[in-house]
Amino acid sequence: MLCGNVIALEMINSAIEMISDIIDSNHNTKIKQIKDCAAGFVLIMSIITLIIGLWILVPYILEIFLN
């Protein structure tokens, strides 16, 4: 489920970038900040997904290697 959230956020990020390019294709610092913010959301969700995945899987992996 969390991986689906990351993919959905990436799609939203891509849409924001495309809409931003349509609005102003020249260099615009405000649009750059918006794009960076959207990319940051994807990065944060990816890190959260990784942490939760490790939290779930590490005990099982340790059990396999320690027994």
N, C-alpha and C positions, 0 to 999 in steps of 0.2 A: 504494500500500500504506500509506503514511504517513497519507494522508487517511482511510483506513479505520480506522486506529488512533485518530485524533482522534474520529471518529464513534462508535467503540466506547467510548472513554473518556467521551464525552458521555452515552452511554446509561447507563453505569455510574454516572456522576455523578447523573443524573436518578433512577435507582433508589435511590441512597443518600439523596437528598433526600426521596423519597416515603416510604421506610422510616423515616427520621428524623421526618417529620411524623406518621406513624402512631404511633410510639413516644411522642412528646411533642409535642403541637401548641402548647404554650405556649412562651414564650421560654426557651431553655435554652442557657447559654453553651458547654457541652461539645458539644452538637449543632451549634451555630453554628460551632465550630472544625472539626468533622468536615466540615461542608458546605463551609467555606472551603478546607479541605485538598483535598477532591475537586475543587473548581473550579480550584484551583491546579494540580492534575495536568493538567487539560484545557488550561489556559493554557500550561503548560510544553511539553506535547506539540505544541500549535499553533505555538509559537515555533520549536521544533526542526524541525517540518515546513516552515515558511516558510524557515528558514535552509538546509535541505537542498535545497528546491526552487530557491531562488535560486542556490545553489552549482552546481546542475546546469544551470539555464537561462541564467544571465547570460553565460557565454562564447558561447553561440549568439546571443544577442541582440546582444552587442557586435560579433560577427563580421558580422552583418547590417548594422548601422549604420555600422561602420567601413570596410566594403568597398563 
